[in-house]
């Protein structure tokens, strides 16, 4: 075997290092919009354990637009197709479905990448409302609430007084769409695959919802009102379940956006190098 000289060996090492840098750069360069991966790879910053790298804040999801929806009705009622239009109305969204000769109209609220909607058949959903609760580690909850025909949303905080997991009793305080503060109590009881919510704020009313991780989508307002819970997926698809308290098995719906509306940021980390790319996405709670 021929023995290599030290200078040849060092040259070989240099070629390998340069090749590795080029490979990392070319992996994400076509979609990069916030930084240059080639520059990052060539001059990596030293890792400082006392000062962790900052993470870019999540882009706000925009779900407005038109969708082509397919789904299944609750309790094995068959499949359907629909055209869905999501229209922003100040703090809330108007959801309008057209399926065959029937139409449906509702109000929705958005939190992170979750959407909750309350709707009814026809163009008049008066009385229907929706709450989207986010559960904290200590069991307390905050919610965004929407009412059909009202463009301003309501906010609410629920503090647990008894119970465990999602079930139990809570003291609530909130601010209605007019900016007025209210107080009361909330009791949550498991019912089949969902949960019954009973509020008392001087007057009593109830709703029914389903949970997905740290989120709960609740519809209220009477028997004419149903609810949908969606997850806004990375490509803008709205995927979720829907039904009412009378549903033994929830229906499903998947709505594909017809065009790109918003953007989501995806970040990859490799060793001490961060490569960032932005992909177009539109924004509908897999529950």
C-alpha positions in Angstrom: 0.0 0.0 0.0 1.3 3.5 -0.9 1.7 5.7 2.2 0.1 9.2 1.8 2.1 12.2 2.7 0.8 14.5 5.6 0.0 17.3 3.1 -2.1 15.1 1.0 -4.0 13.8 4.0 -4.8 17.4 5.2 -6.0 18.3 1.7 -8.4 15.4 1.7 -9.8 16.5 5.1 -10.4 20.0 3.7 -12.3 18.7 0.7 -14.6 16.6 2.9 -15.4 19.6 5.2 -16.2 21.9 2.2 -18.4 19.2 0.7 -20.4 18.8 3.9 -21.0 22.6 4.1 -22.2 22.7 0.5 -24.6 19.7 1.1 -26.2 21.4 4.1 -26.6 24.7 2.2 -28.3 23.1 -0.8 -30.8 21.1 1.2 -33.0 24.2 2.0 -31.9 27.0 -0.3 -34.8 26.8 -2.7 -37.4 27.7 -0.1 -35.4 29.9 2.3 -37.0 33.3 3.0 -35.7 34.4 6.4 -32.0 33.5 6.3 -29.3 32.1 4.1 -28.5 28.5 5.0 -25.3 28.6 3.0 -24.0 31.5 5.1 -25.2 29.9 8.3 -23.5 26.6 7.5 -20.2 28.3 6.6 -20.0 30.3 9.8 -21.9 28.4 12.6 -22.4 30.3 15.8 -21.0 28.7 19.0 -23.7 27.2 21.2 -24.1 29.1 24.5 -25.9 26.9 27.0 -26.8 29.9 29.2 -28.4 31.8 26.3 -30.6 29.4 24.2 -31.2 30.3 20.6 -34.3 32.4 20.0 -37.2 30.7 18.2 -39.2 32.7 15.6 -42.8 33.4 16.8 -45.4 31.3 15.1 -47.0 33.0 12.1 -50.7 33.9 12.6 -52.9 31.5 10.7 -55.4 33.1 8.2 -58.3 30.8 7.5 -60.3 33.1 5.3 -61.2 31.8 1.9 -63.1 29.2 -0.1 -62.7 25.4 0.5 -63.9 22.2 -1.1 -65.2 20.0 1.8 -66.0 16.3 2.0 -67.3 14.5 5.0 -69.5 12.0 6.7 -72.7 12.6 8.6 -73.0 11.7 12.3 -74.3 8.2 13.2 -73.5 6.7 9.8 -75.7 9.1 7.9 -73.7 8.9 4.7 -71.2 11.0 3.0 -71.5 14.5 1.5 -69.7 17.2 -0.4 -69.9 21.0 0.2 -68.5 24.3 -0.7 -67.3 26.2 2.4 -66.7 29.9 2.6 -64.9 31.4 5.6 -65.3 35.2 6.0 -63.5 37.3 8.6 -65.8 39.4 10.8 -63.6 41.5 13.1 -62.8 39.1 16.0 -64.7 36.1 14.6 -65.3 34.2 11.4 -68.5 33.6 9.5 -68.7 30.0 8.2 -71.1 29.3 5.3 -71.6 25.9 3.7 -73.5 25.1 0.5 -74.3 21.4 0.1 -76.7 20.4 -2.7 -79.9 22.4 -2.2 -79.1 23.1 1.5 -77.1 25.9 3.2 -75.7 26.3 6.7 -74.4 29.3 8.5 -72.4 29.7 11.6 -69.8 31.6 13.7 -66.3 30.5 14.5 -63.3 31.5 16.7 -59.7 30.7 16.2 -57.0 30.0 18.8 -53.5 28.9 17.7 -54.2 26.3 15.0 -57.6 25.3 16.4 -61.1 26.5 15.2 -64.5 26.0 16.9 -67.7 26.7 15.0 -71.4 26.8 16.0 -73.9 26.7 13.1 -77.4 25.9 12.1 -79.3 25.1 8.9 -80.4 28.1 6.8 -79.1 31.6 6.9 -80.4 32.5 10.4 -78.3 31.2 13.3 -79.6 33.6 15.9 -79.0 32.2 19.4 -76.1 29.9 18.4 -72.8 30.4 20.0 -69.4 28.7 20.4 -66.6 28.5 22.9 -63.0 27.4 22.3 -61.3 26.6 25.6 -57.6 26.2 26.1 -56.6 24.1 29.2 -53.6 25.2 31.3 -51.3 22.9 33.2 -53.0 23.9 36.5 -56.4 22.9 35.2 -57.7 26.5 34.7 -59.0 27.4 31.3 -59.3 30.4 29.0 -61.8 30.7 26.2 -62.7 32.7 23.1 -66.5 32.8 22.6 -68.4 33.9 19.5 -72.1 34.6 19.0 -74.0 34.3 15.6 -74.5 37.8 14.3 -72.0 39.5 16.6 -68.6 40.5 15.2 -66.9 41.0 18.5 -65.9 38.0 20.6 -66.2 37.3 24.3 -63.4 36.2 26.6 -63.6 34.0 29.7 -61.4 32.5 32.4 -62.4 29.5 34.4 -60.7 28.6 37.7 -61.2 25.1 39.0 -62.9 24.6 42.4 -63.4 20.9 42.3 -63.0 17.8 40.1 -60.2 16.4 38.0 -59.1 16.3 34.4 -61.7 18.2 32.4 -64.7 17.3 34.6 -65.5 19.5 37.6 -66.7 22.9 38.8 -65.2 26.2 38.0 -65.6 29.9 39.0 -65.7 32.0 35.8 -65.1 35.7 35.0 -65.4 37.1 31.6 -65.9 40.1 29.4 -68.8 40.1 26.9 -68.7 41.5 23.4 -69.9 44.9 24.7 -66.9 45.0 27.1 -69.0 44.4 30.2 -67.6 42.1 32.9 -69.5 39.1 34.2 -69.0 36.4 36.8 -70.6 33.0 37.5 -70.0 29.3 37.7 -69.4 26.5 35.2 -69.9 22.7 35.6 -68.5 20.2 33.2 -69.7 16.6 33.0 -68.6 13.8 30.7 -71.3 12.5 28.4 -70.4 9.8 25.9 -67.5 10.9 23.7 -68.1 14.6 24.6 -68.8 16.9 27.6 -71.8 18.8 28.8 -71.0 22.4 29.9 -73.5 24.1 32.2 -73.0 27.9 32.8 -74.7 30.0 35.4 -74.1 33.8 35.2 -77.4 34.9 36.6 -79.1 32.9 33.9 -78.4 29.3 33.1 -77.6 27.8 29.7 -75.8 24.7 28.5 -73.6 23.5 25.7 -71.9 20.4 24.4 -68.3 19.9 23.2 -65.5 17.6 22.3 -61.9 17.7 23.5 -58.6 17.5 21.5 -55.6 17.6 23.8 -55.5 21.0 25.5 -58.4 22.4 23.5 -62.2 21.9 23.9 -64.7 23.1 21.2 -68.2 23.8 22.7 -71.4 24.7 20.9 -74.4 26.2 22.7 -77.7 28.0 22.0 -80.3 25.2 21.6 -81.2 22.1 19.7 -81.0 23.9 16.3 -77.3 24.6 16.9 -74.6 22.1 16.0 -70.8 22.5 16.4 -67.6 21.7 14.5 -64.1 21.4 15.9 -61.2 21.8 13.4 -57.4 21.5 13.3 -55.7 23.8 10.8 -53.1 21.6 9.2 -49.8 22.6 7.8 -51.1 22.8 4.2 -54.1 24.9 5.3 -56.6 22.0 5.3 -59.3 22.2 7.9 -59.9 18.7 9.4 -62.3 18.0 12.2 -65.4 16.4 13.7 -68.9 17.8 14.1 -72.3 16.9 15.5 -74.5 17.7 18.6 -75.2 16.3 22.0 -77.6 13.8 20.4 -74.9 12.4 18.2 -73.8 8.9 19.2 -71.0 9.0 16.7 -69.6 12.3 15.4 -69.4 13.2 11.8 -66.1 14.2 10.1 -65.2 16.8 7.6 -62.1 17.7 5.6 -62.0 21.0 3.8 -59.2 21.7 1.3 -58.4 25.3 0.5 -58.8 26.4 -3.1 -55.8 28.9 -2.9 -53.0 29.9 -0.6 -53.9 32.6 1.9 -51.5 32.6 4.8 -48.1 31.3 5.5 -46.6 28.9 8.1 -42.9 28.8 9.1 -41.1 25.5 9.4 -37.8 25.3 11.1 -35.2 22.5 11.0 -32.3 22.3 13.4 -29.1 20.3 12.8 -26.2 20.3 15.3 -25.5 24.0 15.9 -26.9 25.1 12.5 -30.4 26.3 12.0 -32.0 26.3 8.5 -35.3 28.0 8.0 -37.8 27.9 5.2 -41.3 29.3 4.7 -44.1 27.4 2.9 -47.4 28.8 1.7 -50.4 27.6 3.7 -54.0 28.5 4.3 -55.9 28.0 7.1 -59.9 24.5 9.4 -59.4 20.6 15.0 -58.8 17.1 14.5 -60.7 16.1 17.6 
